[in-house]
Amino acid sequence: MFKSRIVTLLFTSGLFTSGLVTSGLVTSANLAAAGTWEVARQNEDITAYTQYSETLGYNAVKFETVVDVSVETLVSFNTEPENFNQWMESFDQVEILKRDTWYDYHLYVTYDFPFPYQNRDSISHTSLFRKNDGTVIVKFVGEEEGKPLNEDYVRMDYIQGAWEFIPLEENKTKIVYTSLVSPGGDGPKWVINAFSLDVPFASLENLIESMKTYQPRSISMDEIPLEKDS
């Protein structure tokens, strides 16, 4: 529905002017402690930030927006992996490898990368936690096992991040999305940094548009485990 837009985004970003390691959760809080977030892009709905990772040599990204829907609606929408490729830019195939519960599952995803770069794939584990203030955190982290390597794809080296759904008032929620990825394979880092900014920005635009007609399924927020204090 939306995926064809990513090629246009990449061209307008100038990307074509020249020719799984796992770890702890990347959040806006601990990334900010390591450096400074800089505003990279902004429209009337979304503000995007970047922060350079000395470890990986790529930019971490953070996106913030406010939507007029409840946390529960966003959780319902964000835990339907079967529909991810309908709104997440660059997502091609999405396979649920294992689902422990509706709020804890393992995914195999293939990604459309722009020519001349080879398409990517990844394995990741998603788990949800909630806080006492009603915030829900959707954490995702790359995994090494679960699907054999496929010569048609380059396996992404490193993925981690989170969606944070923070209640502001009734039917109004702040979304904070953070991620840091290393895509594996060859390609200039400035290309990947631009791709890492364009794709989530377009995905958030898609999410906002989808919320206008989305009908949430019935879920029990009380089933989501409370996040333990670190």
C-alpha positions as CSV (number, residue, x, y, z in Angstrom):
1,M,0.0,0.0,0.0
2,F,2.7,2.5,1.0
3,K,6.0,0.8,0.2
4,S,6.6,2.3,-3.2
5,R,7.2,5.7,-1.6
6,I,10.6,4.7,-0.2
7,V,12.3,4.8,-3.6
8,T,11.0,8.4,-4.1
9,L,12.3,9.3,-0.6
10,L,15.7,7.9,-1.3
11,F,16.0,9.7,-4.6
12,T,15.0,13.0,-3.0
13,S,17.5,12.4,-0.2
14,G,20.3,12.3,-2.8
15,L,21.1,8.6,-2.2
16,F,21.8,7.9,-5.8
17,T,24.2,10.6,-6.6
18,S,27.0,8.0,-6.5
19,G,26.8,5.2,-8.4
20,L,23.4,-10.2,14.4
21,V,24.9,-9.1,17.1
22,T,22.5,-8.7,20.0
23,S,22.8,-6.4,23.0
24,G,20.6,-4.6,25.5
25,L,17.8,-2.2,24.6
26,V,18.6,1.1,22.9
27,T,16.4,3.7,24.4
28,S,16.3,7.5,24.0
29,A,17.5,7.8,27.6
30,N,20.7,5.7,27.5
31,L,21.6,6.9,24.0
32,A,21.2,10.5,25.1
33,A,23.6,9.8,28.0
34,A,26.2,8.7,25.4
35,G,25.8,11.8,23.2
36,T,23.6,14.5,21.9
37,W,20.5,14.0,19.8
38,E,20.4,16.4,16.8
39,V,17.2,17.3,14.9
40,A,17.5,15.8,11.4
41,R,14.1,16.4,10.0
42,Q,10.7,17.8,11.1
43,N,7.2,18.3,9.8
44,E,4.0,19.3,11.5
45,D,3.6,15.8,13.0
46,I,7.0,14.2,13.4
47,T,10.4,15.2,14.7
48,A,13.4,13.0,13.8
49,Y,16.7,13.0,15.6
50,T,20.0,11.3,14.9
51,Q,23.0,10.5,17.1
52,Y,26.3,9.0,15.8
53,S,27.3,5.6,17.3
54,E,31.0,5.4,17.6
55,T,30.7,1.6,18.1
56,L,28.9,0.8,14.9
57,G,29.8,3.8,12.8
58,Y,26.1,4.4,11.9
59,N,23.5,6.9,13.2
60,A,21.0,5.9,15.9
61,V,17.7,7.5,15.2
62,K,14.8,8.8,17.4
63,F,11.4,9.9,16.2
64,E,8.7,11.6,18.3
65,T,5.1,12.3,17.5
66,V,1.7,12.6,19.2
67,V,-1.4,10.9,18.0
68,D,-5.1,11.1,19.0
69,V,-5.5,7.5,19.9
70,S,-5.1,5.4,23.0
71,V,-2.0,3.4,24.1
72,E,-4.2,0.3,23.8
73,T,-5.0,1.0,20.2
74,L,-1.3,1.5,19.3
75,V,-0.3,-1.6,21.1
76,S,-3.0,-3.6,19.2
77,F,-1.7,-2.1,15.9
78,N,2.0,-2.6,16.7
79,T,1.6,-6.3,17.7
80,E,0.1,-7.4,14.4
81,P,3.2,-8.7,12.6
82,E,1.1,-10.1,9.8
83,N,0.3,-6.6,8.7
84,F,3.7,-5.0,9.1
85,N,4.5,-4.9,5.4
86,Q,1.4,-2.9,4.9
87,W,2.7,0.2,6.7
88,M,6.4,-0.3,7.6
89,E,8.5,1.0,4.7
90,S,10.9,-1.4,3.0
91,F,9.4,-4.4,4.7
92,D,8.7,-7.2,2.2
93,Q,8.0,-10.6,3.7
94,V,7.2,-11.0,7.4
95,E,7.2,-14.5,9.0
96,I,6.4,-15.3,12.6
97,L,9.0,-17.8,13.6
98,K,7.7,-18.3,17.1
99,R,5.0,-16.7,19.2
100,D,5.2,-17.3,22.9
101,T,2.3,-14.9,23.6
102,W,0.7,-12.0,21.6
103,Y,3.1,-9.7,23.3
104,D,6.3,-11.8,22.9
105,Y,7.3,-13.2,19.5
106,H,10.2,-13.8,17.1
107,L,10.1,-12.6,13.5
108,Y,11.9,-13.2,10.2
109,V,11.7,-10.1,7.9
110,T,13.0,-9.4,4.4
111,Y,13.6,-5.8,3.3
112,D,13.6,-4.2,-0.1
113,F,16.8,-2.2,-0.5
114,P,17.3,0.3,-3.3
115,F,19.2,-0.8,-6.4
116,P,22.2,-1.5,-6.6
117,Y,22.3,-2.8,-3.1
118,Q,21.3,-6.3,-2.2
119,N,18.1,-6.9,-0.2
120,R,18.5,-7.7,3.5
121,D,16.9,-10.0,6.0
122,S,16.8,-10.2,9.8
123,I,15.7,-12.3,12.7
124,S,14.5,-10.4,15.8
125,H,12.8,-10.9,19.1
126,T,10.0,-8.5,20.2
127,S,8.8,-8.3,23.8
128,L,6.4,-5.8,25.5
129,F,6.6,-4.3,28.9
130,R,4.5,-1.7,30.7
131,K,5.3,0.9,33.3
132,N,3.2,1.9,36.3
133,D,2.3,5.2,34.6
134,G,0.6,3.4,31.7
135,T,3.5,3.6,29.2
136,V,4.0,0.5,27.1
137,I,7.4,-0.3,25.6
138,V,7.8,-2.6,22.6
139,K,11.4,-3.8,22.6
140,F,13.0,-5.5,19.6
141,V,16.5,-7.0,19.3
142,G,18.3,-8.9,16.6
143,E,19.0,-12.7,17.0
144,E,21.5,-14.9,15.3
145,E,19.4,-18.2,15.2
146,G,16.1,-19.1,13.8
147,K,16.4,-19.1,10.0
148,P,19.2,-20.3,7.7
149,L,21.1,-17.8,5.6
150,N,19.7,-17.1,2.2
151,E,22.0,-16.2,-0.7
152,D,19.3,-13.8,-2.0
153,Y,19.7,-11.6,1.1
154,V,22.4,-10.1,3.3
155,R,21.7,-10.9,6.9
156,M,21.6,-7.7,9.0
157,D,24.4,-7.6,11.6
158,Y,22.8,-5.7,14.4
159,I,19.3,-4.5,15.3
160,Q,17.9,-3.1,18.5
161,G,15.4,-0.5,19.5
162,A,12.0,0.2,20.9
163,W,8.6,1.8,20.5
164,E,7.4,3.8,23.5
165,F,3.7,4.6,23.8
166,I,3.3,7.2,26.5
167,P,-0.2,8.2,27.6
168,L,-0.8,12.0,27.8
169,E,-4.5,12.2,28.3
170,E,-7.6,10.2,27.2
171,N,-7.1,9.1,23.6
172,K,-3.9,11.0,23.2
173,T,-0.5,9.3,23.1
174,K,3.1,10.3,22.6
175,I,5.1,7.9,20.4
176,V,8.9,7.7,20.8
177,Y,10.7,5.3,18.4
178,T,14.4,4.7,18.7
179,S,16.7,2.3,16.8
180,L,20.2,1.5,15.9
181,V,21.0,-1.0,13.1
182,S,24.0,-2.2,11.1
183,P,22.8,-3.6,7.8
184,G,25.7,-5.9,7.0
185,G,27.3,-6.2,3.5
186,D,28.8,-3.4,1.4
187,G,27.6,0.1,0.8
188,P,28.6,3.7,1.9
189,K,27.7,4.5,5.5
190,W,26.1,7.8,4.4
191,V,23.7,5.8,2.2
192,I,22.7,3.6,5.2
193,N,22.4,6.5,7.5
194,A,20.0,8.3,5.1
195,F,18.0,5.0,4.6
196,S,17.8,4.6,8.4
197,L,16.2,8.1,8.6
198,D,13.9,7.9,5.6
199,V,12.4,4.5,6.4
200,P,11.1,5.0,9.9
201,F,10.0,8.6,9.0
202,A,7.8,7.2,6.2
203,S,6.6,4.4,8.5
204,L,5.4,6.8,11.1
205,E,3.6,8.8,8.5
206,N,1.9,5.5,7.4
207,L,1.0,4.7,11.0
208,I,-0.6,8.1,11.5
209,E,-2.6,7.7,8.4
210,S,-3.6,4.1,9.3
211,M,-4.9,5.3,12.7
212,K,-7.7,7.1,10.9
213,T,-9.5,3.9,10.0
214,Y,-7.9,1.2,12.2
215,Q,-10.2,-0.9,14.3
216,P,-8.2,-2.4,17.3
217,R,-8.6,-6.0,18.3
218,S,-9.5,-6.9,21.9
219,I,-6.4,-7.3,24.0
220,S,-5.7,-7.4,27.8
221,M,-3.1,-4.7,28.7
222,D,-2.9,-6.4,32.2
223,E,-1.2,-9.4,30.5
224,I,1.8,-7.3,29.6
225,P,4.5,-7.8,32.2
226,L,5.6,-4.8,34.3
227,E,9.1,-3.6,33.4
228,K,11.6,-4.4,36.2
229,D,13.6,-1.5,37.6
230,S,17.2,-1.5,36.2
